[in-house]
Amino acid sequence: MPVSDIAPDDSWDAGDMGCGELVLHLRGKLLAMEGKVLKLVARDLGAPADIPAYCRMTGHQLLHVDPAASSYWIRARTKSK
């Protein structure tokens, strides 16, 4: 999906926050955004591996990655009824 087709509902610049702290904050943000899209900017060196892995393990959908801008578009999973 081209990034121009993805309109984020919210954005968060996590800067160079490390993986542990980043994942804790990201979890809270995504839980509050059920079915919506978050644009995340994360410049930690581990983010290119950590963010996709986190999405796979938690069921959130990684829609797009822009390595040059350290940006990730993530659709928050919907809760099972």
Biopython code that builds the backbone (N, CA, C, O; Angstrom):
import numpy as np
from Bio.PDB.StructureBuilder import StructureBuilder

atoms = [
    (1, "MET", "N", (0.848, -1.168, 0.000)),
    (1, "MET", "CA", (0.000, 0.000, 0.000)),
    (1, "MET", "C", (0.902, 1.242, 0.000)),
    (1, "MET", "O", (1.758, 1.373, 0.875)),
    (2, "PRO", "N", (0.727, 2.142, -0.954)),
    (2, "PRO", "CA", (1.539, 3.363, -0.968)),
    (2, "PRO", "C", (1.270, 4.207, 0.267)),
    (2, "PRO", "O", (0.134, 4.326, 0.723)),
    (3, "VAL", "N", (2.343, 4.792, 0.800)),
    (3, "VAL", "CA", (2.205, 5.604, 2.004)),
    (3, "VAL", "C", (1.236, 6.770, 1.797)),
    (3, "VAL", "O", (0.605, 7.221, 2.752)),
    (4, "SER", "N", (1.113, 7.259, 0.570)),
    (4, "SER", "CA", (0.197, 8.369, 0.302)),
    (4, "SER", "C", (-1.257, 7.959, 0.509)),
    (4, "SER", "O", (-2.123, 8.817, 0.678)),
    (5, "ASP", "N", (-1.535, 6.650, 0.497)),
    (5, "ASP", "CA", (-2.896, 6.154, 0.714)),
    (5, "ASP", "C", (-3.206, 5.909, 2.195)),
    (5, "ASP", "O", (-4.334, 5.559, 2.543)),
    (6, "ILE", "N", (-2.213, 6.090, 3.060)),
    (6, "ILE", "CA", (-2.393, 5.810, 4.485)),
    (6, "ILE", "C", (-2.496, 7.126, 5.246)),
    (6, "ILE", "O", (-1.529, 7.883, 5.333)),
    (7, "ALA", "N", (-3.664, 7.385, 5.788)),
    (7, "ALA", "CA", (-3.870, 8.588, 6.601)),
    (7, "ALA", "C", (-3.848, 8.181, 8.071)),
    (7, "ALA", "O", (-4.789, 7.541, 8.543)),
    (8, "PRO", "N", (-2.794, 8.539, 8.803)),
    (8, "PRO", "CA", (-2.750, 8.135, 10.207)),
    (8, "PRO", "C", (-3.795, 8.884, 11.038)),
    (8, "PRO", "O", (-4.082, 10.057, 10.802)),
    (9, "ASP", "N", (-4.347, 8.175, 12.006)),
    (9, "ASP", "CA", (-5.289, 8.788, 12.939)),
    (9, "ASP", "C", (-4.547, 9.541, 14.036)),
    (9, "ASP", "O", (-5.092, 10.454, 14.657)),
    (10, "ASP", "N", (-3.294, 9.144, 14.266)),
    (10, "ASP", "CA", (-2.461, 9.792, 15.281)),
    (10, "ASP", "C", (-1.009, 9.539, 14.900)),
    (10, "ASP", "O", (-0.710, 8.640, 14.113)),
    (11, "SER", "N", (-0.123, 10.327, 15.456)),
    (11, "SER", "CA", (1.303, 10.106, 15.230)),
    (11, "SER", "C", (2.042, 10.281, 16.548)),
    (11, "SER", "O", (1.592, 10.988, 17.451)),
    (12, "TRP", "N", (3.193, 9.615, 16.631)),
    (12, "TRP", "CA", (4.008, 9.669, 17.845)),
    (12, "TRP", "C", (5.472, 9.595, 17.459)),
    (12, "TRP", "O", (5.900, 8.661, 16.780)),
    (13, "ASP", "N", (6.237, 10.582, 17.895)),
    (13, "ASP", "CA", (7.675, 10.595, 17.685)),
    (13, "ASP", "C", (8.332, 10.090, 18.963)),
    (13, "ASP", "O", (8.413, 10.808, 19.959)),
    (14, "ALA", "N", (8.797, 8.849, 18.922)),
    (14, "ALA", "CA", (9.429, 8.229, 20.089)),
    (14, "ALA", "C", (10.913, 8.551, 20.169)),
    (14, "ALA", "O", (11.595, 8.115, 21.097)),
    (15, "GLY", "N", (11.416, 9.309, 19.205)),
    (15, "GLY", "CA", (12.824, 9.697, 19.219)),
    (15, "GLY", "C", (13.732, 8.486, 19.225)),
    (15, "GLY", "O", (13.539, 7.547, 18.452)),
    (16, "ASP", "N", (14.739, 8.514, 20.116)),
    (16, "ASP", "CA", (15.686, 7.395, 20.190)),
    (16, "ASP", "C", (15.409, 6.522, 21.413)),
    (16, "ASP", "O", (16.314, 5.870, 21.934)),
    (17, "MET", "N", (14.148, 6.512, 21.870)),
    (17, "MET", "CA", (13.739, 5.697, 23.014)),
    (17, "MET", "C", (14.095, 4.234, 22.751)),
    (17, "MET", "O", (13.826, 3.715, 21.668)),
    (18, "GLY", "N", (14.688, 3.579, 23.721)),
    (18, "GLY", "CA", (15.101, 2.189, 23.579)),
    (18, "GLY", "C", (13.926, 1.227, 23.527)),
    (18, "GLY", "O", (12.798, 1.581, 23.869)),
    (19, "CYS", "N", (14.205, 0.021, 23.101)),
    (19, "CYS", "CA", (13.171, -0.974, 22.810)),
    (19, "CYS", "C", (12.219, -1.236, 23.976)),
    (19, "CYS", "O", (11.003, -1.207, 23.786)),
    (20, "GLY", "N", (12.733, -1.485, 25.154)),
    (20, "GLY", "CA", (11.862, -1.812, 26.283)),
    (20, "GLY", "C", (10.856, -0.718, 26.581)),
    (20, "GLY", "O", (9.655, -0.974, 26.662)),
    (21, "GLU", "N", (11.340, 0.486, 26.741)),
    (21, "GLU", "CA", (10.463, 1.630, 27.027)),
    (21, "GLU", "C", (9.550, 1.928, 25.840)),
    (21, "GLU", "O", (8.371, 2.233, 26.019)),
    (22, "LEU", "N", (10.093, 1.840, 24.645)),
    (22, "LEU", "CA", (9.316, 2.095, 23.427)),
    (22, "LEU", "C", (8.129, 1.137, 23.331)),
    (22, "LEU", "O", (7.007, 1.567, 23.066)),
    (23, "VAL", "N", (8.366, -0.140, 23.541)),
    (23, "VAL", "CA", (7.302, -1.141, 23.423)),
    (23, "VAL", "C", (6.231, -0.928, 24.493)),
    (23, "VAL", "O", (5.045, -1.107, 24.215)),
    (24, "LEU", "N", (6.625, -0.550, 25.705)),
    (24, "LEU", "CA", (5.635, -0.291, 26.755)),
    (24, "LEU", "C", (4.712, 0.868, 26.371)),
    (24, "LEU", "O", (3.493, 0.766, 26.508)),
    (25, "HIS", "N", (5.286, 1.949, 25.897)),
    (25, "HIS", "CA", (4.484, 3.112, 25.487)),
    (25, "HIS", "C", (3.657, 2.794, 24.241)),
    (25, "HIS", "O", (2.491, 3.177, 24.150)),
    (26, "LEU", "N", (4.263, 2.096, 23.289)),
    (26, "LEU", "CA", (3.564, 1.739, 22.053)),
    (26, "LEU", "C", (2.360, 0.858, 22.353)),
    (26, "LEU", "O", (1.297, 1.042, 21.760)),
    (27, "ARG", "N", (2.510, -0.082, 23.252)),
    (27, "ARG", "CA", (1.411, -0.966, 23.628)),
    (27, "ARG", "C", (0.207, -0.153, 24.112)),
    (27, "ARG", "O", (-0.921, -0.378, 23.674)),
    (28, "GLY", "N", (0.457, 0.783, 25.012)),
    (28, "GLY", "CA", (-0.623, 1.614, 25.539)),
    (28, "GLY", "C", (-1.295, 2.446, 24.465)),
    (28, "GLY", "O", (-2.520, 2.570, 24.444)),
    (29, "LYS", "N", (-0.508, 3.011, 23.585)),
    (29, "LYS", "CA", (-1.066, 3.835, 22.508)),
    (29, "LYS", "C", (-1.941, 2.997, 21.575)),
    (29, "LYS", "O", (-3.046, 3.408, 21.221)),
    (30, "LEU", "N", (-1.447, 1.825, 21.178)),
    (30, "LEU", "CA", (-2.203, 0.998, 20.247)),
    (30, "LEU", "C", (-3.460, 0.408, 20.879)),
    (30, "LEU", "O", (-4.476, 0.261, 20.198)),
    (31, "LEU", "N", (-3.415, 0.070, 22.152)),
    (31, "LEU", "CA", (-4.612, -0.446, 22.824)),
    (31, "LEU", "C", (-5.731, 0.594, 22.848)),
    (31, "LEU", "O", (-6.911, 0.244, 22.828)),
    (32, "ALA", "N", (-5.358, 1.861, 22.889)),
    (32, "ALA", "CA", (-6.352, 2.945, 22.911)),
    (32, "ALA", "C", (-6.824, 3.336, 21.515)),
    (32, "ALA", "O", (-7.683, 4.208, 21.382)),
    (33, "MET", "N", (-6.281, 2.709, 20.474)),
    (33, "MET", "CA", (-6.576, 3.099, 19.091)),
    (33, "MET", "C", (-7.166, 1.954, 18.279)),
    (33, "MET", "O", (-6.873, 1.853, 17.087)),
    (34, "GLU", "N", (-7.947, 1.125, 18.845)),
    (34, "GLU", "CA", (-8.458, -0.070, 18.182)),
    (34, "GLU", "C", (-8.914, 0.196, 16.742)),
    (34, "GLU", "O", (-9.820, 0.993, 16.502)),
    (35, "GLY", "N", (-8.268, -0.488, 15.793)),
    (35, "GLY", "CA", (-8.627, -0.382, 14.375)),
    (35, "GLY", "C", (-8.109, 0.867, 13.679)),
    (35, "GLY", "O", (-8.321, 1.032, 12.478)),
    (36, "LYS", "N", (-7.439, 1.741, 14.403)),
    (36, "LYS", "CA", (-6.943, 2.990, 13.814)),
    (36, "LYS", "C", (-5.463, 2.869, 13.486)),
    (36, "LYS", "O", (-4.795, 1.915, 13.886)),
    (37, "VAL", "N", (-4.961, 3.865, 12.743)),
    (37, "VAL", "CA", (-3.574, 3.839, 12.269)),
    (37, "VAL", "C", (-2.728, 4.849, 13.037)),
    (37, "VAL", "O", (-3.095, 6.015, 13.184)),
    (38, "LEU", "N", (-1.584, 4.365, 13.524)),
    (38, "LEU", "CA", (-0.600, 5.201, 14.204)),
    (38, "LEU", "C", (0.626, 5.326, 13.309)),
    (38, "LEU", "O", (1.135, 4.328, 12.799)),
    (39, "LYS", "N", (1.093, 6.548, 13.123)),
    (39, "LYS", "CA", (2.386, 6.757, 12.460)),
    (39, "LYS", "C", (3.409, 6.941, 13.578)),
    (39, "LYS", "O", (3.339, 7.894, 14.355)),
    (40, "LEU", "N", (4.353, 6.017, 13.641)),
    (40, "LEU", "CA", (5.385, 6.024, 14.659)),
    (40, "LEU", "C", (6.712, 6.420, 14.037)),
    (40, "LEU", "O", (7.093, 5.903, 12.986)),
    (41, "VAL", "N", (7.413, 7.336, 14.685)),
    (41, "VAL", "CA", (8.787, 7.661, 14.308)),
    (41, "VAL", "C", (9.666, 7.147, 15.445)),
    (41, "VAL", "O", (9.527, 7.581, 16.588)),
    (42, "ALA", "N", (10.572, 6.220, 15.128)),
    (42, "ALA", "CA", (11.451, 5.616, 16.134)),
    (42, "ALA", "C", (12.857, 5.507, 15.553)),
    (42, "ALA", "O", (13.082, 4.802, 14.569)),
    (43, "ARG", "N", (13.801, 6.218, 16.176)),
    (43, "ARG", "CA", (15.157, 6.272, 15.649)),
    (43, "ARG", "C", (16.154, 5.373, 16.392)),
    (43, "ARG", "O", (17.347, 5.404, 16.090)),
    (44, "ASP", "N", (15.689, 4.581, 17.347)),
    (44, "ASP", "CA", (16.572, 3.650, 18.030)),
    (44, "ASP", "C", (17.135, 2.660, 17.008)),
    (44, "ASP", "O", (16.423, 2.248, 16.091)),
    (45, "LEU", "N", (18.389, 2.280, 17.154)),
    (45, "LEU", "CA", (19.020, 1.384, 16.177)),
    (45, "LEU", "C", (18.343, 0.021, 16.092)),
    (45, "LEU", "O", (18.433, -0.644, 15.060)),
    (46, "GLY", "N", (17.669, -0.406, 17.152)),
    (46, "GLY", "CA", (16.991, -1.698, 17.143)),
    (46, "GLY", "C", (15.584, -1.651, 16.561)),
    (46, "GLY", "O", (14.990, -2.698, 16.304)),
    (47, "ALA", "N", (15.044, -0.462, 16.351)),
    (47, "ALA", "CA", (13.654, -0.321, 15.891)),
    (47, "ALA", "C", (13.354, -1.054, 14.581)),
    (47, "ALA", "O", (12.288, -1.661, 14.477)),
    (48, "PRO", "N", (14.239, -1.029, 13.576)),
    (48, "PRO", "CA", (13.911, -1.729, 12.322)),
    (48, "PRO", "C", (13.651, -3.222, 12.494)),
    (48, "PRO", "O", (12.933, -3.812, 11.686)),
    (49, "ALA", "N", (14.206, -3.835, 13.510)),
    (49, "ALA", "CA", (13.928, -5.249, 13.787)),
    (49, "ALA", "C", (12.827, -5.385, 14.835)),
    (49, "ALA", "O", (11.979, -6.271, 14.738)),
    (50, "ASP", "N", (12.843, -4.506, 15.837)),
    (50, "ASP", "CA", (11.915, -4.634, 16.968)),
    (50, "ASP", "C", (10.467, -4.321, 16.615)),
    (50, "ASP", "O", (9.566, -5.037, 17.051)),
    (51, "ILE", "N", (10.220, -3.280, 15.842)),
    (51, "ILE", "CA", (8.839, -2.871, 15.542)),
    (51, "ILE", "C", (8.111, -3.942, 14.717)),
    (51, "ILE", "O", (7.003, -4.329, 15.089)),
    (52, "PRO", "N", (8.687, -4.434, 13.618)),
    (52, "PRO", "CA", (7.996, -5.504, 12.878)),
    (52, "PRO", "C", (7.766, -6.757, 13.742)),
    (52, "PRO", "O", (6.708, -7.381, 13.659)),
    (53, "ALA", "N", (8.750, -7.119, 14.562)),
    (53, "ALA", "CA", (8.598, -8.295, 15.427)),
    (53, "ALA", "C", (7.477, -8.079, 16.438)),
    (53, "ALA", "O", (6.681, -8.984, 16.686)),
    (54, "TYR", "N", (7.412, -6.890, 17.018)),
    (54, "TYR", "CA", (6.356, -6.578, 17.975)),
    (54, "TYR", "C", (4.978, -6.691, 17.305)),
    (54, "TYR", "O", (4.048, -7.251, 17.886)),
    (55, "CYS", "N", (4.855, -6.170, 16.107)),
    (55, "CYS", "CA", (3.576, -6.242, 15.390)),
    (55, "CYS", "C", (3.186, -7.692, 15.104)),
    (55, "CYS", "O", (2.027, -8.066, 15.279)),
    (56, "ARG", "N", (4.138, -8.501, 14.671)),
    (56, "ARG", "CA", (3.852, -9.924, 14.398)),
    (56, "ARG", "C", (3.383, -10.635, 15.656)),
    (56, "ARG", "O", (2.439, -11.422, 15.609)),
    (57, "MET", "N", (4.030, -10.366, 16.772)),
    (57, "MET", "CA", (3.722, -11.075, 18.019)),
    (57, "MET", "C", (2.406, -10.613, 18.651)),
    (57, "MET", "O", (1.791, -11.371, 19.401)),
    (58, "THR", "N", (1.972, -9.404, 18.367)),
    (58, "THR", "CA", (0.798, -8.856, 19.042)),
    (58, "THR", "C", (-0.436, -8.752, 18.159)),
    (58, "THR", "O", (-1.523, -8.447, 18.650)),
    (59, "GLY", "N", (-0.284, -9.004, 16.851)),
    (59, "GLY", "CA", (-1.438, -8.969, 15.958)),
    (59, "GLY", "C", (-1.745, -7.606, 15.371)),
    (59, "GLY", "O", (-2.751, -7.449, 14.679)),
    (60, "HIS", "N", (-0.898, -6.611, 15.631)),
    (60, "HIS", "CA", (-1.064, -5.312, 14.990)),
    (60, "HIS", "C", (-0.526, -5.421, 13.563)),
    (60, "HIS", "O", (0.384, -6.205, 13.297)),
    (61, "GLN", "N", (-1.085, -4.640, 12.658)),
    (61, "GLN", "CA", (-0.711, -4.737, 11.249)),
    (61, "GLN", "C", (0.281, -3.626, 10.884)),
    (61, "GLN", "O", (-0.048, -2.442, 10.958)),
    (62, "LEU", "N", (1.477, -4.016, 10.497)),
    (62, "LEU", "CA", (2.475, -3.061, 10.027)),
    (62, "LEU", "C", (2.161, -2.771, 8.563)),
    (62, "LEU", "O", (2.378, -3.615, 7.694)),
    (63, "LEU", "N", (1.650, -1.575, 8.298)),
    (63, "LEU", "CA", (1.185, -1.223, 6.955)),
    (63, "LEU", "C", (2.303, -0.749, 6.046)),
    (63, "LEU", "O", (2.307, -1.046, 4.851)),
    (64, "HIS", "N", (3.254, -0.011, 6.609)),
    (64, "HIS", "CA", (4.311, 0.578, 5.779)),
    (64, "HIS", "C", (5.489, 0.948, 6.665)),
    (64, "HIS", "O", (5.319, 1.313, 7.828)),
    (65, "VAL", "N", (6.688, 0.850, 6.097)),
    (65, "VAL", "CA", (7.914, 1.275, 6.769)),
    (65, "VAL", "C", (8.657, 2.208, 5.830)),
    (65, "VAL", "O", (8.831, 1.897, 4.651)),
    (66, "ASP", "N", (9.095, 3.346, 6.342)),
    (66, "ASP", "CA", (9.929, 4.287, 5.593)),
    (66, "ASP", "C", (11.262, 4.382, 6.325)),
    (66, "ASP", "O", (11.409, 5.200, 7.233)),
    (67, "PRO", "N", (12.244, 3.550, 5.939)),
    (67, "PRO", "CA", (13.528, 3.532, 6.649)),
    (67, "PRO", "C", (14.235, 4.887, 6.641)),
    (67, "PRO", "O", (14.874, 5.251, 7.629)),
    (68, "ALA", "N", (14.132, 5.627, 5.561)),
    (68, "ALA", "CA", (14.818, 6.914, 5.465)),
    (68, "ALA", "C", (14.301, 7.908, 6.508)),
    (68, "ALA", "O", (15.055, 8.753, 6.990)),
    (69, "ALA", "N", (13.021, 7.807, 6.851)),
    (69, "ALA", "CA", (12.414, 8.717, 7.833)),
    (69, "ALA", "C", (12.213, 8.046, 9.192)),
    (69, "ALA", "O", (11.613, 8.636, 10.090)),
    (70, "SER", "N", (12.711, 6.815, 9.350)),
    (70, "SER", "CA", (12.536, 6.052, 10.591)),
    (70, "SER", "C", (11.073, 6.003, 11.013)),
    (70, "SER", "O", (10.754, 6.145, 12.193)),
    (71, "SER", "N", (10.179, 5.799, 10.034)),
    (71, "SER", "CA", (8.737, 5.858, 10.274)),
    (71, "SER", "C", (8.055, 4.522, 10.003)),
    (71, "SER", "O", (8.438, 3.772, 9.106)),
    (72, "TYR", "N", (7.034, 4.253, 10.809)),
    (72, "TYR", "CA", (6.278, 3.003, 10.733)),
    (72, "TYR", "C", (4.794, 3.346, 10.837)),
    (72, "TYR", "O", (4.391, 4.074, 11.744)),
    (73, "TRP", "N", (3.986, 2.834, 9.926)),
    (73, "TRP", "CA", (2.539, 3.014, 9.980)),
    (73, "TRP", "C", (1.959, 1.697, 10.472)),
    (73, "TRP", "O", (2.152, 0.655, 9.845)),
    (74, "ILE", "N", (1.248, 1.744, 11.592)),
    (74, "ILE", "CA", (0.748, 0.533, 12.247)),
    (74, "ILE", "C", (-0.764, 0.665, 12.459)),
    (74, "ILE", "O", (-1.238, 1.649, 13.028)),
    (75, "ARG", "N", (-1.514, -0.342, 11.992)),
    (75, "ARG", "CA", (-2.947, -0.392, 12.282)),
    (75, "ARG", "C", (-3.132, -1.223, 13.539)),
    (75, "ARG", "O", (-2.741, -2.389, 13.584)),
    (76, "ALA", "N", (-3.731, -0.618, 14.562)),
    (76, "ALA", "CA", (-3.961, -1.305, 15.828)),
    (76, "ALA", "C", (-4.984, -2.419, 15.634)),
    (76, "ALA", "O", (-6.005, -2.227, 14.972)),
    (77, "ARG", "N", (-4.714, -3.547, 16.198)),
    (77, "ARG", "CA", (-5.634, -4.675, 16.070)),
    (77, "ARG", "C", (-6.956, -4.355, 16.759)),
    (77, "ARG", "O", (-7.026, -3.502, 17.643)),
    (78, "THR", "N", (-7.983, -5.050, 16.338)),
    (78, "THR", "CA", (-9.268, -4.911, 16.997)),
    (78, "THR", "C", (-9.388, -6.021, 18.028)),
    (78, "THR", "O", (-8.862, -7.117, 17.837)),
    (79, "LYS", "N", (-10.068, -5.738, 19.099)),
    (79, "LYS", "CA", (-10.217, -6.718, 20.171)),
    (79, "LYS", "C", (-11.226, -7.772, 19.790)),
    (79, "LYS", "O", (-12.237, -7.485, 19.148)),
    (80, "SER", "N", (-10.945, -8.983, 20.187)),
    (80, "SER", "CA", (-11.887, -10.082, 19.941)),
    (80, "SER", "C", (-13.081, -9.926, 20.873)),
    (80, "SER", "O", (-12.933, -9.555, 22.038)),
    (81, "LYS", "N", (-14.234, -10.206, 20.357)),
    (81, "LYS", "CA", (-15.464, -10.089, 21.167)),
    (81, "LYS", "C", (-15.729, -11.378, 21.882)),
    (81, "LYS", "O", (-16.713, -11.487, 22.614)),
]
sb = StructureBuilder()
sb.init_structure("model")
sb.init_model(0)
sb.init_chain("A")
sb.init_seg("    ")
for serial, (resi, resn, name, xyz) in enumerate(atoms, 1):
    if name == "N":
        sb.init_residue(resn, " ", resi, " ")
    sb.init_atom(name, np.array(xyz, "f"), 0.0, 1.0, " ", f" {name:<3s}", serial, name[0])
structure = sb.get_structure()
